[in-house]
Amino acid sequence: MAIEVAVVGTGWVGGIRTQAAADNPQVSALHIAEIRPDRLAEMKALVKPKSATLDYKELLANPAIKAVMVSTTPEGTHYQITKDSLLAGKHVLVEKPIASTEDEAEELIDLAEKKKLILTVGYSQRFNPRVAFIRKVIQSGEIGEPVTCLSSRNVTVSLGNKIRGRTKLSLAAMEATHDLDFLLWCLAPRKPIRVYSQVSGKYLAKTHGPGAPDHQWIMVTLDDGTTVVVGAGAILPVGYPNYCQTWMQIVGTEGTLSVDDSHHEVTLNTRKNGIQYPMSSMPGEYVMDHTFAGPMATETNYFIDNITRGKPVMVKPKEARTVMDIYIAADISAERNEPVSLPRNARLSDLK
Ligand SMILES: NC(=O)c1ccc[n+]([C@@H]2O[C@H](COP(=O)([O-])OP(=O)(O)OC[C@H]3O[C@@H](n4cnc5c(N)ncnc54)[C@H](O)[C@@H]3O)[C@@H](O)[C@H]2O)c1
């Protein structure tokens, strides 16, 4: 049975989710909320929703709406809108990060459990076929026991500026969170036991002041001795808006898997703009109305389809809570220049 769905925050990624939901035959009616009147008008003209409002609470008061996607910035808004949505009896997909603090995340997880509602987090990279292939290969045992896994991700400075301008959350929380999530998913049931992290910054500090990191490396040790290394950087020159370049390498006792997710397979070179890499953003983008390059449309449709069918979703909020533990440990480690053991005693509030 088709359901009515709402998107709160229709900026970059909320715009993608809105368009995907509008095309989904399981959606009987679409509703949107956006506080920027110009963007609300733009999305209204594009997808012709059943209702469009500046105030998301109007949507929550509508009992016909069964599911809400929370795609707002700044990230500090996620907790309250998600909490309000759960209290109103809606299933929720919230973009990462699930919340700003451990207490907030735990409260949301408990609330969803109590109200028997689906709460899931936008870890879109699990819907990237290359990432899913890593999980398939590791779980099949084809490369033996995993020994070490690397994911090195860099995005453009335009994204670095956008992120830095709206949140104090680190590159671990904002960018590496995806890689930490999917590598733990690929390596399940192994658990993280120790985290070490360092940051480096020379470029963004010129715009955002001393201490603004350009890059963060995070090393995580798992309980079976596997090491995971994740790097997140945000100062690549702008060759294409929101360009993202990632290299991944999994070394096992019986083989190795390398994944080039640098998006160099399509190169557009023009006199006006030089070399560009279309279809290279992390969530993906519509190429034409009927085709989407990237994981986010699939992830959006998966959320809607599973709710419609009454099936559980893949990304559990407790997994997002574990990832939060790791990135907070990484930030504490980088600040103190020492490894942090998990489970840790220190809370986010211990950071300066
Ligand atoms: N999964 C991914 O690959 C991926 C990629 C980029 C960003 N993200 C995450 O997605 C979220 C959105 O990022 P973005 O880049 O689209 O941001 P954005 O700034 O482009 O869009 C956010 C929108 O939310 C709106 N908004 C803020 N408060 C609101 C409210 N109370 N009610 C209604 N609308 C409100 C803003 O006006 C804005 O248009 C962030 O949490 C970000 O971390 C995920």
The ligand as an ORCA input file, in Angstrom:
! r2SCAN-3c Opt
* xyz 0 1
  N      24.608     11.075      2.538
  C      25.403     11.914      1.894
  O      26.141     11.535      0.980
  C      25.380     13.365      2.266
  C      26.028     14.306      1.443
  C      25.972     15.643      1.794
  C      25.322     16.050      2.947
  N      24.734     15.112      3.742
  C      24.004     15.515      4.961
  O      22.720     15.934      4.551
  C      22.261     17.020      5.339
  C      21.881     18.183      4.427
  O      23.041     18.653      3.771
  P      22.936     19.605      2.484
  O      24.288     19.675      1.920
  O      21.791     19.188      1.659
  O      22.583     20.992      3.193
  P      21.869     22.266      2.561
  O      22.304     23.398      3.442
  O      22.108     22.349      1.098
  O      20.309     21.982      2.774
  C      19.717     21.978      4.049
  C      18.370     22.671      3.941
  O      17.675     22.566      5.180
  C      16.872     23.746      5.302
  N      16.396     23.859      6.679
  C      17.106     24.174      7.792
  N      16.307     24.172      8.877
  C      15.062     23.811      8.444
  C      13.814     23.620      9.107
  N      13.673     23.797     10.411
  N      12.748     23.263      8.353
  C      12.861     23.097      7.022
  N      14.037     23.257      6.331
  C      15.119     23.621      7.044
  C      17.806     24.847      4.847
  O      17.126     26.018      4.504
  C      18.481     24.177      3.643
  O      17.825     24.446      2.436
  C      23.385     17.335      6.319
  O      23.119     16.696      7.524
  C      24.622     16.707      5.698
  O      25.546     16.293      6.661
  C      24.724     13.797      3.411
*
